Amino acid sequence: MSSVLALDLGTSGLKAAVFDPAGAVIDSEVVPYSVQLSPGGGAEQHPDTWWQAVVTAATRMFARKAKASGVRGVAVSSQWAGTVAIDEAGKALRPALIWMDSRGSDDVRALAGGFPSIDGYNAFKIEQWIRKTGGAPSLSGKDPVGHIAWLRRNEPKTFDATKLFLEPKDWLNFKLTGRAVSSFDAIAMHWATDNRKVDAVQYDDGLLKLANLERSKLPELIAPAAVVGTLSAEAATELGLPRDVKVITGGPDMHTAAIGAGTTRDFEVHLCLGTSSWLLAHVPFKKTDLTHNMGSLPAAIPGRYLFCNEQEMAAGALKWVVEKLFEADGADVYPKAFAAAEATPAGAKGLMFLPWLHGERSPVDDRNVRGGFVGLSLHHDRGHLVRAVLEGVAYNTRWLLEHLQRNMGRPVEQVTVVGGGARSDFWCQVMADALQCRVRQVVDPQLANARGAAFQAWVGLGEADWNRVAEAVAIRRTFEPNTAHAEVHRERYAQFHLEFNHRRKMSRRFPRLLQE
């Protein structure tokens, strides 16, 4: 049977799967790894760790049900807005700065700011960025623009020795094929491409100058769903695959999740509950909401736009809380945690969780705002704390949903949820209650990114077309809002906004609170 190998390079680990032409999973494997955090907002992972995870996952799957001889293509979904610096020989010069790394904030503010100012941007610079790209570099410093500027200032020897700066996905494709390219969708976060012709994206000299980027240090651009090349001899040997296996561009995690959720038609919304979260839809227009850090960027489907945004913590916050609270309960702690939360009434007995553990991007771009528990008392137990986390992430999502609806110009009645957090029926129900809309849970939601990359691979190989994708994604269960909880969530959501404003003021007034 013909198959494709899909690699989902996440923040907390690699999810790999082999899919048949109908989108069914033949086998899958998860290989965890960690993030190295450092003072000042540093967040790094070494690319060699990613590659070893890929080799480990492939070796395990091809020793079980999946047949290496049947693989026709490989596609990568990966964390977005990371920076890998490689030298002339193609070797990574240092650990990658990933999407969480905010050390370049001061550098971005310096290059993007100036009088007259709009939301921290120079008015003339932001006009060019928005008109041509659909957005602008994040002032949090968490885009490649910030990463590269930080390296130039703090590690000049590394910067000078760098042949190319690559996105994580593009580095993996380089490792697979020996060809260094980026696709129209992945390169967008460099804010150096003219995206007005979404099927012919190219670097723009004026934007390169604004972002202080050197064209010679950036990769060649190709369209999404295109063939990058075939496997190199070294990669084929390490993965146990034939040399003629083709590598398709793949896409950033947001883009492939939109495909893997089956939300490929315009205005169909999906929510991802991964380490971070987002609420996205394909749209037929280019639009920017600078104030709320969201806008239309090239999609992983050729010729399409995806309305992009991101919230920094979702299942990542849950992982942080659950592992600390249930550490003594053994390895399989999540069923116990969800059971304890489900036994707790809506509203968590007055306890609220604010999920800004690493700043925020959308709908407010602020690297310094911090969260935590509010209203904690002696009457609260572990169940209350876990429920508060689930509800806090849901309120953050509701905040994003309001702005997404305004930008799309229409109400959202249904959200399709994917990601590791979507495996919980209880969290899906909490989302439906807090968002006050229908929530659809796909089958194998933790494999949505990989599934999206697999569908893109089949299209790139000429074996499928985009019209069949939505029908090929199975829905496991649909959750309707519980009207009995509507009032408590309405009141709690109002409190959520007040708490954000308070925390933001505190972060600005007492910056020492942010020492890491």
Secondary structure, 3 states (H helix, E strand, C coil): CCEEEEEEECCCEEEEEEECCCCCEEEEEEEECCCEEECCCEEEECHHHHHHHHHHHHHHHHCCCCCHHHEEEEEEEECCCCEEEECCCCCECCCEECCCCCCCHHHHHHHHCCCCEECCEEHHHHHHHHHHHCCCCCCCCCCHHHHHHHHHHHCHHHHHHCCEEECHHHHHHHHHHCCCEEECCHHHHHCCEECCCCCCCEECHHHHHHHCCCHHHCCEEECCCCEEEECCHHHHHHHCCCCCCEEEEEEEHHHHHHHHCCCCCCCCEEEEECCCEEEEEEECCCCEEHHHCEEEEECCCCCCEEEECCECCCHHHHHHHHHHHCHHHCCCCHHHHHHHHHCCCCCHHHCEEECCCCCECCCCCECCCCCEEECCCCCCCHHHHHHHHHHHHHHHHHHHHHHHHHHHCCCCCEEEEECHHHHCHHHHHHHHHHHCCEEEEECCHHHHHHHHHHHHHHHHCCCCCHHHHHHHCCEEEEECCCHHHHHHHHHHHHHHHHHHHHHHHHHHHCHHHHCC
